């Protein structure tokens, strides 16, 4: 299976459209969203083409292939308009014999790790900073931010296929590759 991983859309129809175009181009089987779908939060400027109602429509069209965890900007009211589960604080997946723990990153993060076993993979968003590296005996993965990247990074998403985590721009430039 091929997974596309993205985080921090923050209601930008411009970047959500780019993400959906990449989803089709990549021919990913599943879209894993790591939270902060519709609202930009009080600390961020409005993202380019802020239009949450349009983002809702685009995401709902893909509801059968989306896995999502709740971000700090996601609320119960979002579940009233999104047709896939959006309020789980974390999720687990086993892919290629590896256990992935998924969280937005505002509750569990590198400074407050969830219960992980050696060899597990912690996948999160929230920081808006892309990352793929081994820290001690776990692996930390962050696809960066779709709409409001930080620390000079471009808008990015990631592809997980055949135990390779690849972070890309929407112009298909590979920023980082990491073999799990």
C-alpha positions as CSV (number, residue, x, y, z in Angstrom):
1,X,0.0,0.0,0.0
2,X,1.0,3.6,-0.6
3,X,0.2,6.2,2.1
4,X,0.2,10.0,1.7
5,X,0.8,11.8,5.1
6,X,0.0,15.4,5.6
7,X,-0.6,17.8,8.5
8,X,-1.7,21.3,9.2
9,X,-4.0,22.3,6.3
10,X,-5.5,25.1,8.5
11,X,-8.4,25.8,6.2
12,X,-6.4,26.7,3.1
13,X,-8.3,25.7,0.0
14,X,-5.3,26.6,-2.0
15,X,-3.0,24.1,-0.3
16,X,-5.8,21.6,0.2
17,X,-6.3,21.6,-3.6
18,X,-2.5,21.1,-4.1
19,X,-2.6,18.2,-1.5
20,X,-5.5,16.6,-3.3
21,X,-3.8,16.9,-6.7
22,X,-0.7,15.3,-5.2
23,X,-2.9,12.5,-3.7
24,X,-4.1,11.7,-7.2
25,X,-0.7,12.1,-8.9
26,X,0.9,9.8,-6.3
27,X,-1.9,7.3,-6.6
28,X,-1.9,6.8,-2.8
29,X,-4.3,4.3,-1.3
30,X,-4.8,6.2,1.9
31,X,-4.4,9.7,3.1
32,X,-3.2,10.1,6.8
33,X,-4.0,13.5,8.2
34,X,-2.2,14.5,11.4
35,X,-4.6,17.2,12.5
36,X,-5.4,21.0,12.2
37,X,-7.7,20.7,9.2
38,X,-10.0,23.7,9.2
39,X,-9.0,26.4,11.6
40,X,-5.7,28.4,11.5
41,X,-5.4,29.0,15.3
42,X,-4.9,32.3,17.1
43,X,-1.1,32.3,16.7
44,X,-1.0,31.9,13.0
45,X,-1.8,34.4,10.2
46,X,-4.6,33.4,7.9
47,X,-3.2,30.9,5.4
48,X,-3.4,31.5,1.6
49,X,-7.0,31.3,0.4
50,X,-8.5,30.5,3.8
51,X,-11.8,28.9,2.9
52,X,-12.7,26.1,5.4
53,X,-16.1,25.3,3.8
54,X,-14.3,24.5,0.5
55,X,-11.7,22.4,2.4
56,X,-14.6,20.5,4.0
57,X,-16.0,19.6,0.6
58,X,-12.7,18.4,-0.7
59,X,-11.9,16.3,2.3
60,X,-15.4,14.7,2.4
61,X,-15.0,13.5,-1.2
62,X,-12.1,11.4,0.0
63,X,-13.6,10.3,3.3
64,X,-13.3,6.6,2.6
65,X,-9.5,6.7,2.3
66,X,-8.7,9.2,5.1
67,X,-7.3,8.3,8.5
68,X,-7.1,11.4,10.8
69,X,-6.0,12.4,14.3
70,X,-7.2,15.5,16.1
71,X,-5.0,18.6,16.2
72,X,-5.1,21.3,18.7
73,X,-7.1,23.6,16.3
74,X,-9.7,20.9,15.6
75,X,-13.0,20.9,17.6
76,X,-16.2,19.0,18.1
77,X,-18.0,21.3,15.7
78,X,-15.6,20.1,12.9
79,X,-17.0,16.6,13.4
80,X,-20.4,18.0,12.5
81,X,-19.3,18.9,9.0
82,X,-16.6,16.3,8.2
83,X,-17.8,12.9,7.3
84,X,-14.8,10.9,8.7
85,X,-13.6,10.6,12.3
86,X,-11.7,13.7,13.3
87,X,-11.6,13.7,17.2
88,X,-9.3,10.8,18.0
89,X,-6.2,12.1,19.9
90,X,-4.0,9.3,18.5
91,X,-4.0,6.3,16.3
92,X,-2.0,3.1,15.7
93,X,-1.2,1.4,12.5
94,X,1.0,-1.6,11.6
95,X,2.7,-1.2,8.3
96,X,5.3,-3.6,6.9
97,X,5.6,-5.1,10.4
98,X,6.3,-1.8,12.1
99,X,4.1,-0.1,14.7
100,X,3.3,3.5,14.0
101,X,1.9,5.8,16.7
102,X,0.1,8.8,15.2
103,X,-0.6,12.0,17.0
104,X,-0.9,15.7,16.1
105,X,1.9,16.5,18.5
106,X,0.3,18.9,21.0
107,X,-0.3,16.3,23.6
108,X,2.3,13.7,22.8
109,X,5.5,14.9,21.2
110,X,9.3,14.4,21.5
111,X,9.3,15.9,25.0
112,X,6.3,13.8,26.1
113,X,6.4,10.6,24.2
114,X,3.6,8.1,24.3
115,X,4.3,4.6,25.5
116,X,6.5,3.2,22.7
117,X,8.6,0.0,22.4
118,X,12.1,0.1,20.9
119,X,11.7,0.1,17.1
120,X,8.3,1.9,17.1
121,X,7.7,4.9,14.9
122,X,6.2,8.2,16.3
123,X,4.5,10.2,13.5
124,X,3.2,13.7,14.2
125,X,2.6,17.2,12.9
126,X,1.9,20.3,15.0
127,X,5.5,21.8,14.8
128,X,5.1,22.7,11.0
129,X,8.7,21.5,10.7
130,X,9.5,18.4,8.6
131,X,11.6,15.6,10.2
132,X,12.6,12.0,9.6
133,X,15.2,10.5,11.9
134,X,16.0,8.0,14.5
135,X,16.1,9.3,18.1
136,X,17.4,6.7,20.5
137,X,15.5,3.5,19.8
138,X,12.4,5.1,18.1
139,X,11.9,6.9,14.8
140,X,10.3,10.4,14.6
141,X,8.5,11.3,11.4
142,X,6.9,14.7,10.7
143,X,5.7,15.5,7.1
144,X,6.0,19.2,7.7
145,X,3.1,21.5,7.1
146,X,0.8,21.7,4.1
147,X,-0.1,25.4,4.5
148,X,2.0,27.2,7.1
149,X,5.5,25.7,7.2
150,X,8.0,27.0,9.6
151,X,11.8,27.4,9.9
152,X,12.2,28.2,6.3
153,X,10.7,25.0,5.0
154,X,8.4,24.9,1.9
155,X,4.9,23.4,2.1
156,X,5.3,19.6,2.2
157,X,3.6,16.2,2.5
158,X,5.1,12.8,2.8
159,X,4.7,9.4,1.0
160,X,5.2,6.1,2.9
161,X,5.8,3.2,0.6
162,X,7.9,0.1,0.9
163,X,9.3,1.2,4.2
164,X,10.6,4.5,2.7
165,X,9.3,7.9,4.1
166,X,9.7,10.6,1.5
167,X,9.0,14.2,2.2
168,X,8.1,16.2,-1.0
169,X,7.0,19.7,-2.0
170,X,3.9,20.1,-4.2
171,X,6.3,20.7,-7.1
172,X,7.5,17.1,-6.6
173,X,10.9,18.0,-5.2
174,X,12.2,15.5,-2.8
175,X,13.2,17.2,0.4
176,X,14.2,14.2,2.5
177,X,14.1,10.4,2.2
178,X,14.3,8.1,5.1
179,X,14.3,4.3,5.1
180,X,12.5,2.8,8.1
